[in-house]
Amino acid sequence: MAEEGDKQDKTEEATPKRRDDAREQGQVATSADTTAAAGLVASAIVIVMAGGMLASSSGGLVRGVCVDFAQLGRVDLTESEWAHILMQAVKVLALPTLIVILPLAAIVMVTAYAQSGLKVTPKAIAWNPSRLNPVKGMSKVFSTRGIVRTLSAFTKISIVTIAMCWAVWSDVPRISALTGADLGPTLAATGTVLSHSALAALIAIVAIAVFDLVYQRWQHDRDLRMSKKDIKEEIKTTEGDPHTKARIRAIQREMSRRRMMSDVPKATVIITNPTHFAVALRYDREAGEAGARAPIVVAKGMDAVAQRIKEVAREAGVPLHEDVPLARALHAQVEIGQEIPEQLFQAVAGVLAYVYRLQQGAASPARAES
């Protein structure tokens, strides 16, 4: 009951990580019936195309052996002579056999690769003592899936048998006509009936393989399904707890804000939009006269942060200058620590000139008093 409840909870599609982990364990959607069907189809094609060569070579070898028996049986052959005879037989059969076997092996390998791809999975072949547990093995045999597999195998055999019987039944008139016929026509008709029966069986096997491939993929996706809790746990494992990450980001923003505020007293001027934006600029006048760097943005912010920048600036005696378009442009185009762009040079230069005039005007009465 607990397992049924777990399966009902697994309503979400598997994540890519879940699929990769299953693949590492050797759990892939493969259909043994599809591979077997591909092998049988390939065998039929290869035998039709190259079977004559193999049969001719085998027949020639048998005929040669039978003809030579009369002579070979009268003399004692040495080991080297026997080896020579065997090598000749191998040479006669080698090429036709390779022509049959190599394409068959290649097609089977390509079919297996097409289903699951090529990937070395050491975990799938690693030593696992639990696989040798007879109790666990028997439980798999008598499990729901084991019973389904048994019934499936019985059904497949039944389908193939019915297809072959149907093919033979369709050829009953042909078989009946062989009564009293010569050996040649009888063998030819028998071959035709066997060919029809084999073709019917092959078609049934291919149909079963297609169905099994679709079923295996559906079953594989179903087995890999996850519950919402599983997905949350995976996210925590791979990316960390979202609450912890949010807390870390908040702390980082606060630290960045504090560092930024510590640079505000060093600014030359604060350019503001009265209620929304504040951008602090620092400009080294002596370096500027030497043709060096442009003004740098040392702090910027919106709304509450902008108000805090202005408060710190007032406490430090940094002048504030209201310029709505320039404040918006600087906030949108320049990041903290960057120089202002060339298209804003003229506007910023006008602000700096105004600030310097104010500072000189404040300094002149002080010198007069002294």
N, C-alpha and C positions, 0 to 999 in steps of 0.2 A: 504493500500500500504506500509505503514511504517513497519507493522508487517511482510509482505511478504519479504521486504528487510532485516529485521533482521534475518528471518529464512534462507534466502539465504546466509547470512554472517556466519551462524553457521555451519561450515564445519568440525570442529574438534571433535574428540571423547571426551566424557566427562572424566575429570580427576577423580582419586579416591576421592578427596575431594568433588568434585561436586556430585558424587554418594552418598557419605556419608551424605552430607547436604540434598539431596533429600530424602534419607531414613529417616532422622530425621524429615522431614516434612510429612512423611507417603506416599511419592511418590515411589511406588514399582511396578514392573511389575507383576501384578497378573491377572489371568483370572477367572472370575466368572463362565464362562461356563465349565472350567476344573474342578473346585470344584463341580459344579452341576452334571457333568457327572460322576465323581468319586462316588458321593453319589448315583446316580441312578444305576451304575454298582454294587456298594456294596449292595444296596437294593435288586437288582435282585438275587445276589449270596446268600445273607442271607435268603431271602424268599424261595429260592429253597431248601436251607439246613435246615432251621428251621421253614419255613412257615407251614409245616404239624403239628408240635408241637403246634404252636400258633392257628391254625385252630381247631385242636382237643380239645385244652383247651377251646377255645371260644365256640365250639359246645357243649361240655360237660356242660359248665356253663349255656348256654341257655336252654339246655334240662333239667337240674336240676331245673332251675327257673320255667320252664313251668310245670314240674311235681309237684313242691311244691306250685304252685299258688292255687291249689284246697284246700289245707289245710291252707295256709297263709291267704287266703281271708276270712276265716270264723272266725278268731280270731283277737283280738286287740293286736298288738305288742307294746312293750315298746321301748323306745329309745335305751336301751342297746341291745335289741334283733335285732333291725334294724342295729345297729352298728356291731353286730356280723355277721349278714348276709353279710353286705358290706365287712367286713374284710375277710370273706371266699372267696368272689368273687375276692378280690384283690390278695389273696394268690394263687388262681388258675391261674390268668393271669400274676402275677409278673415275674416269671422265664422266660416264653416264650417271654414276652415283652422285658425284659432286654437282652435276647439272640439276639433279633433282633436289638434293639436300640444301645446297647453299641458298637458292631463292626462297625455299620454304622457311629456313631459319631467319633470313632477313625480314621476311614479311611478318613473322611472329614477333620479332624484336621491335619492328616499327609499330605494330599494333599495340604492344605493351607500352611503348614509349608515348604513343599518342594519347593513351588514357591518363597517364599520371606524370609524364615527363621523366627526365633523368635527374636524380638527386641521390647522393650517397647519404644514408641515414644510419649512422653508427648505433643510435639508440634502439633502432628496430632489430638489429642483430646482436645487441649486447646480451650477455648472460643474465638470465632472469630465472631464478629457481622456482618462482611461483608457476611458471609454465609447465613444470614437471609435476605439479600437484595433482594426483589422480582425482581427488574429491572435486577440485575446481573444474577439471576436465569433464567429469561426469555431469556436473551441474550445467555445463555449457551444452552437453549433448541433449539433456532433457529439459533445457530451457525453452522458452517460447520461440526464440530465434532458431534453436537447433531443430525443433519440430517443424518449423516453417521451411527450413532448408531441406529436411528429409522429404516433406510433401512436395516441395519444389522439384527436387531431383526425380521423384516418382512421376510427377506431372510431365516433366521434360521427356523422360523415357517413353511415357505413354503417347505424347504428341508425335515423337519421331516414329514410334512403332505404327501408329495409326496412319501417318503419311506414307510409310513404306507399304503397308497393307493396301491402302487405297491405290497406290501406283500399280501394285501387283494385280489387284482386282480389275483395274482398267485394262490390263493386258491379258485377262483370261481368254478372250476370243483368240488372241494370238497364240497362247499356250495350247488351246484346244486344237488349233489347226496343225499342230506339230505331230499329232498322232499318226504313226506310220511313216513319218518323214525320214529322209536320210540324215546321217550324222552331221554333215556340213550345215544345212539349213537349221537343224535343231540347235547346234552350238551358236549360230548367229542370232537366232531368235532368243535363246537364253541370255546371251550377252545384252541384247536390247532390253529385255525385261529387267535384268540386273542394273543396267544403266539408268532406266527410268526410276527404279526403286532407290538407287543411290542419289539421283538428282532430287527426288521428293524428300528424302531424308536431309539432304544438304539445305534445301530451301527451308525446311522446318527448323533446322539448327540455326540458320542465319536469323530467322524470325525470332527465335527464342533468345539469341544473343543480343539483338537490338532491344528487345524488351528488358532483358537482364541489365544491359548497360544503363538504360534510363532508370530502372529501379534502383540499381546500386548508387547512382548519383543522388537520387532522391533520398535514399536511406542514409547516405553519408552526410548530406546536408542536414537531415533530421537529427542524426546523432551528434552533430557539432553545434546544434542550437544552444543558446545561452539564456539564462534568466537575466532580468534587469540587475539583480544583485551581482551576478557573475561579471557583468559588464562594468559595474561600478568598482568591483574589486580589481578588475584588470586595469582600469584607468588609474586607480590608486597605485598599483604596482609599477606601471610603466611611466606615468606622468606625475605621480605623487598625489596626496590628498588635496582636492580642490580648495578646501577651507584653509589648509596650511599654505598652499601656494598664494591664495588671495591675501592671507596675513603677511606673507613675506613681501609680496608686491606693495602692500600698504606701507610696510616698514621701509622698504627701499624708496618709495615716493617721499615719505616723511624725511628720511636722511638727505635725499637730494634737495628737498625744499629747504632744509636747514642750511646746507652748504650754500645754496643759492642766496638765502637771506644774509649769510655772513659776508657775501660779496657786495651787498647793496650799499653799505657805508663807503665802499671804495669807488662807487660810481661817480661819474662827472655830472650826469643829469638823469632825471627820471621823466620820460615822455609818457603822457597819460591820455587816456580817454576818461573823462571824469568818473564814470561809474563802472566800466567793464575791463579796460586794459591798462597795464602799466609795464613799461619796458625800461630797464636800467642800462644806460650806456656808459662805458668807461673809455676815456681817450687820453693818451699820454701826449700832452701838448708839445713837450720838448722832442719826443720821438716823431711826432707829426711834422714839426718844422724841419726835421732832418730828412723828410720824405719817407718815413717808415710806415708803420701799420695804420689801418683805418680804425675807426671806433669799433669796439667790441660789445656785444650784448652780454652782460654778466648776470642778468636776471629778467624774468618776464612772467606774467601770470594774468589770469582772468578773475573777475569777480572778487571772491574773498581773498585770494592770493594777491591780486592787484592791490586791494586795500591794505594788506599787510606790508607789501613792498613800500607803499607810500608812507605808512606809519614809521617803518624803520628808517626811511630816507629823511623824514622830518626830524626824527630824533638825532640823526647823524648830521643834519644840516646840509643834506644834498638837495639842490634845487629841483623843483618840479615844474615841468613845462607842459601845458595842455595843447595837444595837436592831434585831433581825432584821426584824420587820414594817415598821418605818419605812424601813430601808435598801432593802428590796425595793420598797416603794411609791415612794420617791423615784427610784430607778433606772429604774423602769418608766414613771413618769408625767411626769418633768421632764427636759428636755434641758439641756445645758450652756449657761449664760448666761440661763436662764429663772428667774423667781421661783417659789417653791413654791406649789402651789394652796391655796385657802382651806381645803379639808377637812383639810389637814395642818398648819394653823397651830398648833393646840393641842398636837399631839405635838412639833413642832419647838420651840415655845415652852418646853415642859417641859425639853427637852434643853439649850437655851440658858441657861435659869435654872440648871440643874445646873452647867453649865460656868462661868458667872459666879460661882457660890458657891465652886467650887473655886479659881478665880483670886483671889477676895477672901481665901479662907482662906490661900492661899500668900503673898499680899501682906501679911497682918497680922503674921506672925512677923518678916518683913523690917523692918517699921516699928518693931516692938517692940525689935528688936536695935539699930536705929539710935538 
